[in-house]
């Protein structure tokens, strides 16, 4: 019985090791990347036909082309994406990711993160006439389901601020425009892009830099494809000029350069 137990344990450890190494040791040239099923232009988006696009898609496709890889983008709601990637472990990569996001789910998992693909501002979008109000004056805050508005966590946990969540950014912005939310915590580039485009309400909500806000670094992560992430890091370092052109083309950071307008 003891010998059988030792054999079973050895086989189990062998399977875990093989699973962990299968990407780097001969996974092939096709990989799956779990992505957020959100309209989040200009950073990334999934359209009505479930097609992935935006700045991130262009960066990842350029890397794949250079190395002869094929990426299959798997759009999922944020909570389901975490489950598929961290619990079921059925995806090779997750994008975007950050070691500070949903730390409760990461535990001691041996995750590997790329260098920063894009860094943008996240903060409160408010009606122009409400800009400059102190945090204590806010009663309601909206954010995307699965996101954690870290700068407001204490106010939410103390119930000084009521949190509303939604799967769609546009629905939150509409609530803000209608005055049903005091502020919407969202990526500033995304909010301004959506307000000017789909919602036809440019300037209807504005970034309030006097309220808590934070930089958000988007990275590519993996549990089993460390070598590919290392290649991706070299690509990011080597292609700085191309990345800068892409960011300019998508106007990423443009609103903050103009004072948040």
N, C-alpha and C positions, 0 to 999 in steps of 0.2 A: 504493500500500500504506500509506504514511504517513497519507494523508488518511483512508483507511478505518479505520485504527487510532484516529485522533483522534475520528472520528465514533462509533466503538464505545465509546470511553472516555467521551465526552460523554453518550451514551445511558445507559451504566451509572451514571454519577454522577447523572443525572436520575432514574433509577429508585430509587436509594438515597435521594435527597432526597424523592421522592414517597412512598416507604415511610415515611420518618421523619415526614412531615408529615400522612399521610393521616388520622390520628385527629383532629388539631386542625383540619384544613381541611375536614372534611365526612365524618367517619367514620360519621355517623348517630347514633342514640340508643341503640344496643345495643353492649355491650362484654363481652369475656370476661375473667374474673378467675381466674387459676390459684391454687388453694388446696391446702393440705396435706391429704392423705387420711389423717386421724388422728382418733381420738376424743380430743379435747383440750378438753373442757368444763372450766370455763365459758367459756373464751376463744373457742374455735371447735371445730367437730366435723363429721365426715361420718358419717352413720348407715348402717345396713345397706342402705338403699335409695339410697345415694349422694347423699343430700340434705345440703346444707350448713346449719349452724345455729350457735347460740351468740351470744355478745356481738358478735363481729365482723360476723356476718350482719345483726344488727339495726342496727348503725351504718351499714354500707354500704347496706342497703336504705333507711334513712331518708334518706341523702344522695341516692340514686337517685330516690326519690319526689319530693324537693324540686326536682330538676332535670329530671324527665321522662325519666330514663335507664332502661334495662333492663340488668341485670347477669346474665350467664350464668356461674355458678360451675362451674369445671372442676376436680374433685378428682383429685389425682395423688400418687403416692408422692413423697417429698421430692426424691430424686435425679432422678427423671423430670421433676418440676416445674421444677427448675433447667434441665434440658436443653431443655424446651419453651419456656421463657421466654427464656433467655439465648443458646442456640445456634440452635434452630429459629426462635425469635422469632415464634411462632404465637399468642401470648397478648397481650392489651392491657395487663394488669396482673398483678402477683403480690402476694399477701397471705398471711401476713405476710412482711415483708422488713426488712432492715437492712443498711446498707453494709458492716458488719463481717463479715457472714456469707459464707462461701465466697468470700473475696476472690480466690482463685486462678481462679475462673470469670468474674469481672467484668471483669478487664483494664481496657482503656480505654473500655469501653462508656459511652455518655452517659446513664446511668440517672438518673432523677429520683425523689426520695423525698418522701413526704408528711411532715407533722408527725406526732408520735407519736399513734397511735390508742389504745394502752394500754401501760403500763409495769408490768412485774411482776417478781417475784423468781424466779431460777433457782438451785437449790442442791442439796445432798445430802440425800436422805431416808434415814434410818437407823432401825434398830430402837431403841425407847426406851432399852433397857439399854446401847446402844452410843453414845448421844449424848455428845458431849464428848471423844471419842477424837481424838488428833492425826492429821493427814494421814498421817504415817509408819506408822500402825497399819493403814491401809486397804490391802488387796491387790487387791480387785476393785471395779469401778465399771461400772454399766450406764447407757446412754443410748439415745435413739431414733436409728435409722439415718438418717444425713444431718445430725444435729446435731453441733456441735462444743463439747465441754465445756471452754471456754477456760481457766477457772481451774485445770484439772487437766492442761493440755496438756503441761507440762514433766514431770510425774510419769509420764504415759502414754508420752511419747517416750523417757524414760530407762528404761522397762520396770519402774519401781517399782510401777506400777499397771496391772493388766490390764483392758482395756476390752471390755465385752460390749455389742452393739447388737441392737436388735429394731425391727421396723416398728410394734409396738404398745406403748403405755405400760403397759397393764394387765399384759402378760406380764412386763415388767421389775419392776413393783411386786410381782407374785406371787413372783418370784425373790428380791426383797428380803425379803418377809415370811417366806419359807421359809428364809432364811439363806444362800441360794446366792450372793448378792451382798452385799458389805459396805455399799454405798451405791448409790442410784439418783440420777443427776443429771437433774433434771427441773424443770419449772415447779412451784412450790410450790402455787399455786392449783389447778392441774390434778391434782396428786397427791392433795391433800386431798379434792377433789371426788370423785375416783374411788374413793379408799379408803372414804369415807363412803357412797357410793352403790353402784356396781356390785360392788365387792369386799366390802362389808359388813365392813370392817375398820378403822373410824375409829380413829385413834391407833396403828394397828399399825406405821406408819412415821411418823417426825416429822422436821421440818426441823431440821438442825443448823447454827445460825448461826456456830459456831466453826470450821467447815470452809470452804474457799473457796467463795464464791458471788458472783453478779453480777446487776445489774438488766438486764432485757432489754426493749428498746423495739421495739414492733411498728409497722411503717409500711406504707403502700401504695406500690408502686413501679411505674414504667413506663419504657419505652424510647421511646414515641412519642405519649403522650397528656399532655403537660405541662400543657396548659390545663385539663384535667379534674382533675389533681392540685392545681392552684392553686385551683380551685373547692372541692375537697375540704378544703383547708387552711382556707379561709374558713368552711366549714361547721363544722369542728372548733372553731374559735375562737368562732363564733357560738352553738354549741349545747352549751356547757360544762355547763349545768345538766342538760340531758337526758342527757349522757354520764355525769355523776355519778350520776344516778338509775339508769341501766342498770348501772353498775359495782356499785352497792349491791345491786341486785336479783340480780345474779349472784354476790354476795359476793366480788368480786375484791379481794384485799388484806385480807380479813377475818381470815384465819388469822395473818398477820403482825402485825396490830393487836392480836391476842390472844397475842402472844409466840411465834408459830410453831406453836401447838397446834391 
